[in-house]
Amino acid sequence: MQVKIPSYYKKFKCIAGKCSDTCCDGWRIIIDDKSVKKYREHSGVLKERFQERLVSYNGESIFVPDGSRCPFLNSKNTCDIYICMGEDALSSTCSAYPRKISVKGNVMEAFLNLSCPEAARLMLNEKDGIKFEKYDDGVQPETVVSDRDIFMDMLEEVFINIVNEKRISWKKRLVMILFAADNICSSTDKDFDVCMEFVMSLKNQNGIMELSELIPDSVLIENTEIKKQILSALLNVYGAICIGRNHDSMSVDLMREYLENENTGFTDNEDILEGYNYQYENYVTYFIFRHLKECVTGRDIFEMAVMMCASYSIIKAMDVMCIRRYGELSLENQVEIMHYYSKIVEHSDKDYNRIMDIIRDCGFDTMAYMVQLT
């Protein structure tokens, strides 16, 4: 089986109590059956806590939290299970996070969830862009590789190649991904062969440059009022989600301040973000790598591109707020903004859909509106 991982994947190591956040706060932790058996049979110092805190809920085994925190997370933000029983005693959820594996056809892709601050830091430190390592692990795939698997693998490569084509302006690269996704949305359910041919035509730099020439510069002219209208709707929803969480976070503070000041000024100073393009390129690469393979239909692919633009635009608006409030956008500030957005939105179907729903309900899920947003 072919394995594909981002260049920084193997560099990850949990920094535990030194982390600016904790993955043991704010989420329900589901315990696998093997770990449940181990915890039930434990006769050491954690025996009573396992008896009190390990329960069955809606058919799943979970730990009853202390407020929003895992009951085994101590005051130093380290894990008592790890300390008392060793790394091998961690549940599959705890030992795997932030790693995530997806298998499609004969390709296994592994990535680090951006909701982990250390994963976000590693991604943002790739200043020359995210590269990918590919190798064969020698394992035979269990399923037959379909034409769709081949198509999606090629499409992922095409989208990421567009992100990395620095001869083209950043805005235009985003528009090209939208354009390609829109074309696929319109064609894939009617004629898959046409879609396959279209994607194959973009597999090299010449094809990407030809696609760029199809999009006139006049399309890129910004309508500030429309952009503010779309971004206001997005930030109002994201702000409500943030404030609804009981978290001590810079992102929550920025969104509360934004909402209390009548939603003004978030796009006025975008020129101060010059020099941060590599961070946005890395984020969009991550987003494509994480989400594209989840798509099933052509419409899914276009909505993935729409959510990519919405997520990027929310993060960029928060970057502006951060600079205006603190005078800079340090690496740690960007880690905080990106990781918190991922923690809130990418791990909750409900909150992910709240953002997509406002886009759909306002009619913003079109090529024309998304071009203005970017």
N, C-alpha and C positions, 0 to 999 in steps of 0.2 A: 504494500500500500504506500502511496505517496504521502509524505508528511510535509506540511507547510507551516512555518512558524515565523513571526516577525523577528528581526535581528536582535532585539533586546530581551526576548522571551527567556532565554537561559540565564540571563543576568539576575533574574528576580530572586530575592530572598526576603522573607518577612522580617521587618525590623521591630515587631512586637510593640513593647511599651514606648519605644522612641517615635512611633508613628503619630502624625498630627491628628489622626482620627482612629477609629477602631471598627473593624468589620463585625464586632460583637455587640453593636448598639444600633437599634432601630429596625432590625430584621428578625423575623421568626426563624429560628434555627431548626431545621428538620434533621432528625437523627436516623441514620440507616439501621436496618435490623441487626446487623453484626455488632454495631456499637451499642445498641440497646441491650443486647444480650450481655456484652462485656460490662456495661454499667450496672445492670441488674445483679450481676454476680460479684461485683466489687465489694470487698469486705474491709477496705482501708478507711482512711480519714474522710473520704468523700461519700461514704455509704449513705449516711442520713440525708445528705443534700441530693443525692440521686433519687432516693426514695420520695423526697418531697417535691422535687422539681421536674422529674422526668415523667411526663404524662402522655396519654393518647388524646389527640384532638382532631376531629374530622378524619379519622382513619390514618393519621400520621403521628409519629412520635416526636414530641418537641420538648424543649426546656421551657418551663414557666419563667418568664423574665422578671427581673427586678426593675419595675418601671419599663424602660425601653432596653435595658442592658441584659445580656446573658448573665444568669445567676452565678456562673463560674468565672466571670470577668472580675478581677480584683481591683483594688483602688489604684494599682500601678498600671492598669490596662494590660495586664498579662493574664494568661489562662491558668487557672488552678488545676484543671485536668492535665494540661501539658506539664506543669510543675510537679504534680504528685504522681502521675502515672506514665509520663513520657509521651513523646511525639506519636508513637504507634497507637496510642489510646484515643487520638482525636477522631471524630466522626469523619466520614468521607466528605461532607460539606466543608468542614473546617480545614481539613488537610489539603483539599483541592483548591479552594479559593486563594487568589483571584483567577486561577487558571480555568480555562473553559475549552472543551474539546467538541468539535463538530465533525461528523463524518458524512460525506456526500459522495456516493459512487466509490471510486478508488482513491479519494483524497481525504486525508484527515487533517483538519486545520485546528491549530491550538493558538489561543491568544490569552492576554491578561486583561481582565475587566478593568476598565478605567476608573471604576468606583473605588479602587484601592489607590491611596495617595502615592505609594511607592511605585506602583505600575504606571501611574500618570507621570511621575517624575522620570522614570526610565524612558517613556515615550517621548517626553519633551526634551530630553537630553540628546535625542537623535537629530542633531542639527543639520546633517546632510540628507535628511529624509529617512523614512523607514524602509529598510531593505528586508527581503524575505529569504529564508533558508529553506531549501527543498532537498529531501532525501527519501530513499526507499527504505522502509523499516523491515522489509522482507516478509511481512504478513500478507496473506492473500485476502483480498476483499471478499466479504460475504455476499455481496449483491453484484449483479451485472451492471456495468457502467452504461447509463442511458444517454441518449442524445441530449437530453435536458441537462444532465450532469456536466457533459462536455461544454454545452452552451454557457452554463452558469460559471464554470471555471474560466472560460475565455472572457466572459463579460467582466468578471472581477479583475482580471488582468488588465483589460482595456480601461476600466474606470481608474484604476490605480496608476496606469501609465499616463492617463490624461492629467491626473493630479500632479505628476512629476514632470510634466512638459513645461519647463520654466521659460521657454521662448514665447509662451502665450501668457497674457495677463491672468492673474489669479481669478478675477471675476469671470473672465471668459471661460476659463477651465471649468468653473462650477456650472456655468450656463451650458457648456458642451455636454457635461454629464446629464443635466436635466433634459437637454435636447435628445440625447441618445436614449435615455430612459423613456421619454415621451414617445419617441419613434417605436420603441419596442412595445410599449403599452398599446399603441394603435395597431400593431401588426401581429404580435406573437400568437394571439388566440385565433387569428384568421389564417395566417400562413407562417408556420414555424420556419420553413426553409428560407423565406425572405429575411426573417430575423437573424437566422444563423449566418446568412450571407452578409448581412449588414455588419454584424459583430466581427466576422472574419476580416472584413475590409478595414477594420480599425486596429488590427493586431500589430501593426508596425507604425513607426513615426510618420511615414508618408501619409498613411490613412488618417492619423490624428490631425496632421496639418491640413489635410483636405477637408476634414470635418470643421476645423477652425475657420476655414475660408467660406464655409456655407453660412456662417453666422456673421452678419454685417455689424460693424461697430455701432451703428445707430441703435441696435437692439440693446446695447449696454448703457445707453443714456438713462440716468437715474431720475425718477420722479420722487422727490423727497417726501411729499405728502403721502403718496401711496405707501412708500416704505415705512413711514412712521405709523400709518394706520395698521399695517400688518404686524409690525414689531410691537406696537402697543398691545394688541390682542394677545400675542405670544407671551409677553412679559407679565401681563396681568394674570394670565393663567399660571405661569411658572411661579410668579410671586405668591399667589394664593397657596400653591402646593408647598412652597418653602416655609411660609409662615405657619402653615398647618402642622408642620413638624416641630417637635420640641427639641431642637438641636441648637447648640452653641456653634455658630458658623458665620464666617465672613459673608458667605453668599446670602444667608438669611438676613444679615444686617443690611447688606446692599439692597436687597429686594424690598425690605421694609421701608428703607429711606426713599427708594424710588416711588413706591406706592403712596407714601405720605406726602410727597412733593408733587403730586398731580401729574406724574408720568412725563415729566419734561426733561429735555436735554440729553437724551440717551444716544442720539445720532449726531449731535452737533460737532463732536470732536473726533470723528473717526480717523482723521489724518494722523492723530497721535499714535495710531496702531501700526504705522509703517515700521518695518523691522521685525514684526511678529509673524510674518507670513509663513515661515517654516513651521511654527507651532500649529497654525491653522491647517496647513497641508498635512501635517502628521495626524491631527485630529480627524480630518476627513478620511484619510487613509484608514485609520483605525475604524471609523464608523462603517465604511464600506466593507472592510474585512470582517467585521463583527456581524453585520446585519444582512448583507446581500444574500448569503446562502439560506437565509430564513424565508426568502421570497418564493412563492409558488407560481403566481400568475404574472402576466405583464403589468397589470395594475399594481400588484405588490411592488414591483421593481420601481415604478414611477413614484409610488408613495414612499418608498425607502429614500429615493432621491429628494423628495419634498421634505421628509423629516430630517435628512442630512442637512439641508439648507436651513431649516428652522432651528435645529440644534446649534449649528455653527453661528447663526445670527444671534441667538440668545447669549451664547458664550461671549461673542464679540461685544455685544452691548454691555454685558457685565464687566468686561475688560475696561471699557470706557469709563464706567462708573467707578471702578477700582482706581484708575489713574486719577480721576477727578477728586476722589476722596483721600487717597493716600499719597498721591504724587508720583506713583510708579506702579508698574506691573512686574513685580519680581517673579522669578521662577516659582517661588513658594506660593505667591498669590495666584498664579495661573494653575498650579497644581490644585489649589483649594477650589477654584472656580470650576475647572473641568471635572475633577473627581466628584465634587458634590452634585453637579448636574447629572453625571452618570449614576451616582448612588440613588438619587431621587427618581430619575426617569427610566433608566435602563433596567432596573430591577423591579419595576412595578408596571404591570400591564395596564392597570387602572390609570396611573399618572401619565404613562406614554400615550394612552388613548385620549386623555383629557387634552393634550396638546394637539394630537391629530384631529380630534373632534372639532376644536375651535377653528382649525384650518379649513376643514370641510364645511362646517356650518356657515362660515363667513364667505365661502366660495373662493378661498385663496389657493386651493389645490389645483392650480392651473400653471402652465408654463409661463404665461404673461406675468402673473403675480409673483411667482418664485424668482423670476429674473429680476424684478424690482427689489425683492427682499435681499438678494445677495449683493 
